């Protein structure tokens, strides 16, 4: 219904803010991370939005970027994850960190979020791993807009490592070069990504 709300920041609480749009105050639930960084009263702000519809309640959620909104929408597709839990995850992890945790099966990173136990974190990884992998592999090259197939090294794990680095914002060439430098037989996806990040 709403793509984004753009206006003047009236108030920022711990996990919400009020944005004035031509005399109408929109209260948006946000992560504490967004609420803390959104600015001061009177600042111009833009938040991407998700309208949550319940039987007796309408609530609006605000996000600082399209990536954060996309991660939120992905999270709430998981059985047992509602908007508040999804917001708690994104308060603990940035969208890139969340995607990396899912891609590498690091459910412990997700379970550090308030209200997320190990079982729910494992379910999040299980239900979203294939989707995150598909999204990572379909990311276009920054310059050409084409998928850089040739830049991905041979091998399932190394290809996933390149894709994970691209989700974190590195170009196909940077990601591929870093993975080639650190890749050793028997390394897990998480080990490759962490070692590659130290090379970039």
VOBA-1610 file (N, C-alpha, C; in pm, whole numbers, padded with zeros to 5 digits, always signed):
BEGIN
Unk+00082-00120+00000Unk+00000+00000+00000Unk+00086+00127+00000Unk+00186+00133+00094Unk+00280+00244+00097Unk+00417+00191+00057Unk+00482+00256-00039Unk+00619+00218-00076Unk+00718+00276+00025Unk+00701+00402+00054Unk+00784+00469+00154Unk+00709+00591+00207Unk+00757+00642+00319Unk+00703+00765+00376Unk+00818+00863+00390Unk+00799+00982+00334Unk+00902+01085+00335Unk+00844+01209+00400Unk+00913+01261+00501Unk+00862+01380+00570Unk+00962+01431+00672Unk+00911+01494+00775Unk+00994+01555+00879Unk+00985+01470+01006Unk+01100+01440+01063Unk+01102+01361+01186Unk+01047+01444+01301Unk+00941+01395+01362Unk+00879+01462+01476Unk+00933+01408+01607Unk+00953+01275+01611Unk+01000+01211+01735Unk+01060+01075+01704Unk+01166+01039+01774Unk+01225+00905+01762Unk+01232+00842+01900Unk+01164+00727+01917Unk+01169+00654+02043Unk+01274+00545+02036Unk+01265+00449+02126Unk+01361+00339+02128Unk+01344+00248+02007Unk+01218+00219+01973Unk+01194+00126+01862Unk+01080+00175+01771Unk+01065+00307+01764Unk+00963+00363+01675Unk+01000+00508+01646Unk+00934+00564+01546Unk+00950+00708+01520Unk+00819+00762+01466Unk+00805+00893+01475Unk+00688+00961+01420Unk+00737+01056+01311Unk+00682+01039+01191Unk+00720+01123+01078Unk+00600+01208+01038Unk+00621+01338+01034Unk+00516+01432+00995Unk+00518+01451+00844Unk+00404+01418+00781Unk+00391+01436+00636Unk+00274+01532+00614Unk+00305+01658+00589Unk+00204+01762+00565Unk+00096+01763+00673Unk+00141+01761+00798Unk+00047+01774+00909Unk-00012+01644+00960Unk+00023+01532+00898Unk-00024+01400+00944Unk+00095+01326+01002Unk+00083+01282+01128Unk+00193+01211+01194Unk+00180+01061+01178Unk+00275+01001+01108Unk+00277+00855+01091Unk+00371+00794+01194Unk+00316+00703+01275Unk+00398+00630+01372Unk+00446+00502+01305Unk+00577+00484+01298Unk+00635+00365+01234Unk+00718+00288+01335Unk+00690+00159+01345Unk+00775+00072+01425Unk+00906+00052+01349Unk+01018+00065+01420Unk+01148+00047+01357Unk+01237-00039+01445Unk+01347-00085+01391Unk+01448-00149+01475Unk+01514-00039+01558Unk+01571-00076+01671Unk+01641+00022+01755Unk+01758+00082+01678Unk+01816+00003+01587Unk+01928+00050+01505Unk+01884+00170+01419Unk+01767+00157+01354Unk+01715+00264+01269Unk+01675+00384+01355Unk+01604+00358+01467Unk+01559+00467+01554Unk+01676+00550+01606Unk+01788+00483+01633Unk+01904+00554+01688Unk+01978+00635+01582Unk+01965+00596+01456Unk+02044+00661+01351Unk+01962+00751+01258Unk+01833+00761+01283Unk+01745+00829+01188Unk+01767+00981+01184Unk+01814+01039+01294Unk+01839+01184+01295Unk+01770+01251+01413Unk+01759+01383+01404Unk+01701+01464+01512Unk+01568+01524+01467Unk+01493+01569+01563Unk+01364+01632+01534Unk+01382+01745+01432Unk+01296+01745+01331Unk+01303+01846+01227Unk+01379+01803+01103Unk+01454+01691+01113Unk+01529+01641+00996Unk+01435+01581+00893Unk+01471+01594+00767Unk+01397+01527+00659Unk+01438+01380+00656Unk+01340+01291+00654Unk+01369+01148+00655Unk+01283+01075+00551Unk+01332+00958+00510Unk+01253+00870+00423Unk+01269+00728+00476Unk+01156+00663+00500Unk+01158+00525+00548Unk+01074+00439+00453Unk+01130+00324+00415Unk+01056+00226+00335Unk+00964+00151+00431Unk+00845+00117+00384Unk+00742+00073+00478Unk+00682-00063+00447Unk+00632-00124+00555Unk+00555-00248+00546Unk+00431-00229+00633Unk+00313-00249+00575Unk+00188-00236+00649Unk+00146-00374+00698Unk+00144-00390+00830Unk+00104-00518+00890Unk-00045-00512+00925Unk-00122-00603+00868Unk-00268-00603+00888Unk-00308-00721+00975Unk-00366-00691+01090Unk-00421-00794+01177Unk-00571-00771+01187Unk-00640-00866+01248Unk-00786-00857+01258Unk-00831-00728+01325Unk-00761-00687+01431Unk-00804-00568+01505Unk-00699-00458+01508Unk-00601-00466+01420Unk-00492-00369+01429Unk-00423-00350+01293Unk-00389-00227+01264Unk-00302-00194+01151Unk-00176-00132+01209Unk-00060-00181+01170Unk+00064-00121+01219Unk+00160-00104+01101Unk+00235+00004+01108Unk+00326+00040+01001Unk+00470+00022+01050Unk+00551-00048+00970Unk+00692-00071+01004Unk+00779+00009+00907Unk+00883+00073+00960Unk+00969+00155+00877Unk+01111+00102+00872Unk+01175+00116+00756Unk+01309+00061+00734Unk+01397+00165+00665Unk+01523+00167+00704Unk+01615+00266+00651Unk+01659+00242+00508Unk+01640+00119+00457Unk+01682+00087+00321Unk+01591-00019+00262Unk+01594-00031+00130Unk+01517-00135+00062Unk+01569-00273+00100Unk+01700-00283+00125Unk+01760-00412+00163Unk+01705-00459+00298Unk+01691-00365+00391Unk+01638-00401+00523Unk+01493-00444+00511Unk+01416-00375+00430Unk+01276-00414+00407Unk+01269-00552+00344Unk+01354-00580+00245Unk+01353-00710+00177Unk+01387-00822+00276Unk+01485-00798+00365Unk+01521-00899+00464Unk+01406-00923+00561Unk+01338-00815+00600Unk+01221-00825+00689Unk+01111-00909+00624Unk+01080-00879+00498Unk+00974-00951+00427Unk+01010-01098+00409Unk+01138-01126+00394Unk+01184-01264+00383Unk+01165-01336+00518Unk+01201-01267+00624Unk+01193-01327+00758Unk+01050-01363+00797Unk+00954-01276+00767Unk+00817-01302+00813Unk+00749-01413+00733Unk+00815-01465+00628Unk+00761-01582+00559Unk+00790-01710+00635Unk+00880-01703+00732Unk+00919-01822+00809Unk+00813-01851+00915Unk+00775-01976+00926Unk+00676-02017+01025Unk+00725-01981+01166Unk+00642-01910+01241Unk+00678-01873+01378Unk+00749-01740+01390Unk+00773-01673+01278Unk+00840-01542+01281Unk+00739-01433+01244Unk+00706-01350+01342Unk+00617-01237+01317Unk+00698-01109+01299Unk+00630-00997+01275Unk+00701-00871+01253Unk+00795-00831+01366Unk+00753-00853+01492Unk+00837-00813+01605Unk+00966-00894+01611Unk+00955-01025+01585Unk+01074-01110+01586Unk+01166-01073+01469Unk+01105-01051+01352Unk+01184-01012+01235Unk+01259-00882+01263Unk+01191-00790+01328Unk+01253-00662+01363Unk+01368-00683+01462Unk+01351-00777+01555Unk+01456-00805+01654Unk+01580-00860+01585Unk+01560-00945+01485Unk+01674-01000+01410Unk+01750-00888+01341Unk+01675-00795+01278Unk+01740-00686+01205Unk+01795-00579+01299Unk+01760-00586+01425Unk+01822-00499+01524Unk+01959-00554+01563Unk+01974-00686+01553Unk+02100-00752+01587Unk+02194-00760+01468Unk+02138-00788+01349Unk+02219-00807+01229Unk+02176-00709+01120Unk+02272-00658+01045Unk+02238-00580+00927Unk+02183-00676+00821Unk+02116-00627+00718Unk+02067-00718+00613Unk+02176-00805+00553Unk+02295-00747+00529Unk+02406-00825+00473Unk+02453-00932+00570Unk+02464-00896+00698Unk+02506-00994+00799Unk+02403-01105+00812Unk+02275-01069+00804Unk+02169-01169+00811Unk+02178-01266+00694Unk+02192-01213+00573Unk+02202-01299+00453Unk+02323-01390+00462Unk+02434-01336+00511Unk+02556-01417+00525Unk+02535-01527+00628Unk+02469-01495+00740Unk+02443-01595+00844Unk+02357-01709+00790Unk+02253-01673+00711Unk+02167-01775+00651Unk+02245-01859+00550Unk+02322-01792+00464Unk+02396-01861+00357Unk+02499-01958+00414Unk+02559-01921+00527Unk+02664-02005+00585Unk+02610-02099+00694Unk+02478-02092+00721Unk+02420-02179+00822Unk+02454-02138+00964Unk+02491-02013+00984Unk+02532-01964+01116Unk+02408-01925+01198Unk+02336-02026+01246Unk+02212-01997+01320Unk+02242-01934+01456Unk+02364-01954+01508Unk+02399-01895+01638Unk+02399-01743+01631Unk+02441-01687+01517Unk+02439-01541+01502Unk+02296-01489+01506Unk+02204-01564+01443Unk+02063-01524+01441Unk+02001-01541+01578Unk+02042-01644+01652Unk+01982-01672+01783Unk+02021-01570+01889Unk+02114-01481+01857Unk+02149-01374+01952Unk+02041-01266+01957Unk+01948-01271+01863Unk+01840-01173+01859Unk+01739-01199+01970Unk+01683-01092+02025Unk+01585-01104+02134Unk+01463-01183+02086Unk+01425-01284+02162Unk+01307-01363+02129Unk+01331-01474+02028Unk+01457-01495+01989Unk+01490-01600+01892Unk+01578-01704+01958Unk+01520-01822+01983Unk+01598-01931+02040Unk+01668-02011+01931Unk+01752-02107+01970Unk+01826-02187+01872Unk+01736-02261+01773Unk+01624-02314+01821Unk+01535-02390+01731Unk+01475-02299+01624Unk+01430-02181+01664Unk+01373-02088+01566Unk+01481-02038+01470Unk+01599-02013+01522Unk+01710-01969+01437Unk+01744-02076+01333Unk+01743-02202+01375Unk+01769-02311+01281Unk+01660-02320+01175Unk+01535-02296+01216Unk+01424-02298+01120Unk+01439-02185+01018Unk+01480-02068+01065Unk+01503-01955+00974Unk+01607-01991+00870Unk+01716-02049+00914Unk+01823-02089+00820Unk+01770-02194+00724Unk+01701-02294+00776Unk+01651-02404+00693Unk+01553-02354+00587Unk+01460-02267+00627Unk+01355-02222+00534Unk+01404-02116+00435Unk+01510-02043+00470Unk+01552-01932+00384Unk+01682-01956+00308Unk+01752-02065+00341Unk+01884-02086+00281Unk+01878-02090+00128Unk+01785-02167+00073Unk+01775-02178-00073Unk+01737-02045-00135Unk+01648-01972-00072Unk+01604-01842-00126Unk+01718-01742-00126Unk+01793-01736-00015Unk+01906-01643-00007Unk+02011-01680-00111Unk+02037-01811-00128Unk+02136-01856-00228Unk+02092-01815-00368Unk+01962-01830-00397Unk+01911-01790-00530Unk+01927-01641-00551Unk+01893-01563-00447Unk+01903-01418-00458Unk+02047-01374-00477Unk+02140-01442-00406Unk+02281-01406-00418Unk+02331-01435-00558Unk+02292-01548-00613Unk+02343-01588-00744Unk+02281-01508-00857Unk+02168-01444-00831Unk+02103-01368-00937Unk+02141-01221-00934Unk+02232-01183-00844Unk+02272-01042-00836Unk+02350-00999-00958Unk+02310-00887-01023Unk+02378-00842-01143Unk+02511-00776-01114Unk+02600-00778-01212Unk+02728-00710-01203Unk+02704-00559-01198Unk+02782-00488-01119Unk+02763-00343-01100Unk+02772-00266-01231Unk+02863-00305-01318Unk+02889-00226-01438Unk+02801-00267-01555Unk+02789-00398-01580Unk+02721-00443-01701Unk+02575-00477-01680Unk+02535-00502-01554Unk+02398-00545-01528Unk+02376-00691-01561Unk+02483-00762-01599Unk+02471-00904-01632Unk+02529-00989-01521Unk+02481-01111-01512Unk+02532-01201-01410Unk+02671-01249-01450Unk+02773-01225-01365Unk+02911-01255-01402Unk+02945-01402-01384Unk+02890-01489-01467Unk+02909-01633-01452Unk+03055-01671-01457Unk+03130-01610-01549Unk+03270-01647-01567Unk+03355-01610-01446Unk+03307-01513-01367Unk+03386-01468-01252Unk+03374-01563-01134Unk+03275-01651-01136Unk+03255-01742-01024Unk+03343-01864-01042Unk+03430-01894-00946Unk+03519-02008-00960Unk+03443-02140-00960Unk+03505-02240-01019Unk+03441-02372-01027Unk+03423-02429-00887Unk+03315-02500-00865Unk+03291-02562-00734Unk+03176-02496-00662Unk+03087-02577-00606Unk+02965-02526-00544Unk+02994-02432-00429Unk+03084-02473-00337Unk+03110-02392-00218Unk+03179-02262-00255Unk+03276-02266-00344Unk+03346-02143-00381Unk+03253-02048-00455Unk+03165-02101-00537Unk+03067-02018-00607Unk+02974-01949-00509Unk+02930-02022-00407Unk+02845-01963-00303Unk+02921-01856-00225Unk+03051-01877-00203Unk+03132-01779-00131Unk+03140-01649-00209Unk+03161-01659-00341Unk+03165-01539-00425Unk+03030-01467-00419Unk+02922-01544-00428Unk+02788-01485-00423Unk+02763-01416-00289Unk+02809-01478-00180Unk+02790-01419-00047Unk+02865-01286-00036Unk+02986-01280-00090Unk+03063-01155-00087Unk+02996-01047-00171Unk+02934-01088-00281Unk+02863-00990-00365Unk+02743-00932-00291Unk+02676-01013-00209Unk+02565-00964-00127Unk+02616-00857-00030Unk+02740-00873+00016Unk+02798-00777+00109Unk+02845-00649+00040Unk+02829-00643-00094Unk+02858-00519-00165Unk+02985-00519-00248Unk+03058-00631-00252Unk+03180-00636-00331Unk+03147-00671-00476Unk+03230-00624-00568Unk+03208-00655-00710Unk+03240-00801-00735Unk+03195-00852-00850Unk+03221-00991-00885Unk+03371-01018-00891Unk+03447-00923-00946Unk+03592-00942-00959Unk+03659-00944-00822Unk+03623-00848-00736Unk+03681-00844-00601Unk+03652-00972-00525Unk+03526-01016-00533Unk+03486-01138-00462Unk+03559-01260-00515Unk+03563-01274-00648Unk+03628-01389-00710Unk+03777-01393-00679Unk+03843-01277-00689Unk+03988-01272-00661Unk+04017-01311-00516Unk+03935-01259-00423Unk+03957-01288-00281Unk+03937-01436-00251Unk+03833-01496-00312Unk+03805-01639-00289Unk+03919-01723-00346Unk+03968-01689-00465Unk+04079-01763-00526Unk+04204-01762-00438Unk+04227-01648-00369Unk+04347-01634-00285Unk+04344-01726-00164Unk+04225-01747-00108Unk+04217-01819+00021Unk+04167-01963+00009Unk+04113-01997-00107Unk+04046-02127-00121Unk+04141-02244-00102Unk+04106-02334-00012Unk+04180-02458+00011Unk+04080-02572+00020Unk+04123-02687-00020Unk+04033-02803-00019Unk+03984-02833+00122Unk+03855-02860+00133Unk+03797-02897+00262Unk+03744-02781+00343Unk+03764-02656+00295Unk+03713-02541+00370Unk+03561-02533+00359Unk+03497-02491+00468Unk+03352-02471+00465Unk+03323-02335+00403Unk+03197-02313+00368Unk+03156-02185+00310Unk+03188-02070+00404Unk+03157-02087+00532Unk+03181-01981+00630Unk+03330-01950+00641Unk+03413-02055+00642Unk+03559-02035+00651Unk+03612-01958+00530Unk+03561-01993+00411Unk+03606-01925+00288Unk+03567-01778+00293Unk+03441-01750+00329Unk+03394-01612+00331Unk+03472-01529+00432Unk+03491-01582+00552Unk+03562-01506+00655Unk+03708-01481+00614Unk+03772-01582+00555Unk+03911-01564+00511Unk+03918-01464+00395Unk+03821-01471+00305Unk+03820-01380+00190Unk+03799-01236+00235Unk+03715-01215+00336Unk+03690-01080+00385Unk+03817-01015+00439Unk+03907-01097+00492Unk+04034-01044+00542Unk+04128-01003+00429Unk+04100-01055+00308Unk+04184-01024+00192Unk+04141-00897+00119Unk+04016-00857+00139Unk+03961-00745+00062Unk+03988-00612+00132
//
